[in-house]
């Protein structure tokens, strides 16, 4: 029996307590109380419980538990102290795994959507460029209509003498030359009606300064819209001509982007409204 155990045993006996009674009040098993009194500390669960049992025992028999614990620390070699007494409780560190798979999926999804947008944009840009460069097929245009490029020249109609004779009567004065006269007969909102006089036929020339879409129709004898002639989207710098016709109805929303003349007489496009409809009919022929 150790000195510490003997001190505890004597104090218990002085209190008139049996081991069974002490077990009931301290809630320490009897065999552990016996081990404390006998100094058999290796039978206890560990150094932490050994100190707890000694403190509880001393408190219930009226002894100073702090002093007894100090005696216990001196009596028992440090090597017998259970490692649980100095165990530092540390919070486990959990490394968060970066879910690269989730981020990679989102990145691939957004990249795919962006690629689709780029493809659609390039498709429509190329489509607009193709429409802009579309030329009017001259084989589809009749009634003496022609379209030329920016660097091409428009051949004027042959104005050679139909008579084929160079002989003149010296006794008769030569006929006075009469210039074509272009007259605006009426204007009703976006409808303009012109008459070109002193000409044998209507010759129209239109040079584009930007993209230009139009529709052209023949004129009936009563001045109303007749059969369609042509329609197209022209690029900037192209020339559209209608030659040797009796009249024409042409409509467009972009006459401001053109230089427009009829038999050499210009039409002031700056005064034309949007979605303009222009009727041009042949008037009186110049006297021969």
Secondary structure, DSSP 8 states (H G I E B T S, - for coil): --HHHHHHHHHHHHTT--HHHHHHHH---HHHHHHHHHT-GGGSS-HHHHHHHHHHHHHHHT--HHHHHHHHHHHS-GGGS-GGGG-------------HHHHHHHHHHHHHHHHHHHHHHHHHHHHHHHHHT----GGG--TTEEEE-TT----------TT------TTS--------EEEEEEEETTEEEEEEES-SSEEEEEEESS-EEEEEEEE-TTS-EEEEEEEEEE-TT-EEEEEEESEEEEEES-GGGEEEEETTEEE-GGG--SSEEEEEEE------
